């Protein structure tokens, strides 16, 4: 198991970085790990082509081994590359992010592609994932006399926050590949306040996510689950909405200017996160339901037939200041209407 000199040096660098007195490192991004050329020969004699698919596991193991050597027991790293055995190889990780999305809305490599990545990765053993709020890759180039640009807008960043606060194991942004040209979460009061709000929302979901992380570790269940997971294989094509565990349903917004969202609700009782309105679905196959979904209020429902949903919901509502003095939620819609403009500015919109 002796490492070749370059890897030994890298391992030693990590050990020093994590173990130094007063360093205070609690986590880092273990980027790359997938770019092994096919036409090389490793020190073990294996060809790059043969070792290629196992390379991400070895990269994850290298990071974990370094942290073990540094006795950095509470340090977490997250990766973007992976293979069949990667989650178990990352004893300090098992956490992934879904790469460098474009700063765009689309399903090919923008915001919508994030949910596709979560659903497919989660079904493949990568149970703990997240993304860069706002996307990473932007463009500002001139070719053949024409200028081509691709960049963040305020609305895109706000909608990205909504998805990440609910679905992600880690809530964070990234400056992007052109930090000086990209809109950042601290560039306006609206964005900064919104980031604070959704960071709070993310933390209020921790009791639920803590349980789901336990299920991920012990049973391999993903946190973000397609509707097919618990509601039938005929829902395999329903990629625009998801369940966080079995308690919370969300349909994110993937286009600008959206004020209403139509989503599918399975049979049962559902409670709107924002209005506390109860919706009873009696149809065996469920039915579509339309709700208001302005910026800051994406379509989200608690599965009220699950007893534990009520406890998780009340923790969230209490943290958002939506409960009255007796812990009741009758006035939650009015309380939220008061709170949101105060937090975000504007007239009832985040």
C-alpha positions, 0 to 999 in steps of 0.5 A: 500500500505504499504511495508513489512519491507525488501522492505521498507528498500530497498526503503529507500536505493535507496532514499538515494542513489539517493537523496544524495547531490553531488551523481550525479547518473543518472542511474542504472541497476535494475537487476533480479526481476524474481526469485520469488519461487513458493512455498512461501507465500507473506505478502499479502497472495498470493502464489508465483505461483499466484504472479509470473508473476506480480513480475517484475511489482512490482519490477519496481514499487518499483524502480520508487516509490523510485526515485519519493520519492527522487525527482530524476526526470532525473534518468533512470534505466533499467531492465531485467525482465518484464511482461505484465504491466512492461513498464508502471510501470517503470515511470523512466524506461520502458528500458530493456536489454536482459539479460546475453548472452554468449560470442559467435556468435550463435542464442541460447544465443550468438550475433545472439540471441540478434536480436531475443530478440529485435524483439520478445520483441519489438512486445510484448510491450518492445519497448526500449531495449539494450544488453551488447556489447561482451556478459556477460557469459563466461566459463573456466572450466575443467570436466572429464579431458577436458577444456571447454572455451567460451570467447570473441574474438576481432571480436565478440566484434567489430561485437557486437558494430555494432549491438548495435550502431544501434539498442540499446537505450543505448550503453554500454559494461559489464566486464562480469562474469569473468572480469579478463579473458575477453577481454574488450573494452579498451584492445587494441587500435583497440577495444578502437577506434572502441568503440569510433567510434560506440559510435559516430555513436550511438549518431548521430542516436539520432535525429531518435531514439528520434522520435522513442522513442516518437512513442514508448511512444505514440503508442507502436511501437518498435524501432527495427522492423522486416521486417514484420512490414511494408513489409508484414506478409510473412516476419515473418521468416526473423529474420536476418535483421531489420528496425530502425523505417522505415528509416534505414535497417540493416543486422548484421553479426553473424559469424566470417570471413564474408566479404560479406552480402546478404540481402533483399531489399523491392521495392523502392530506397535504399542508402548504408550508407557507399558507398552512392550507390543508389539501385533501386528495381523495383520488387514488392516483393523486391529482394536480394542484396549483398554488401561488409561487412568487419568488421566495415562496416555492411550492412546498407541502408537508405530508400530513398523514405522516405523524412525524411531519407535524413535529418537523413542520412546527419546528420550521414554523416556530423558527420562522415566527409563524406560530402564535403564543400557544404554538398554533398555526391558524394565523401562520399565513398572516404572520408570514405575510408580515415577516417576509417583506420585513426580511426581504423588502418589497411588497409581500415578495422575497 
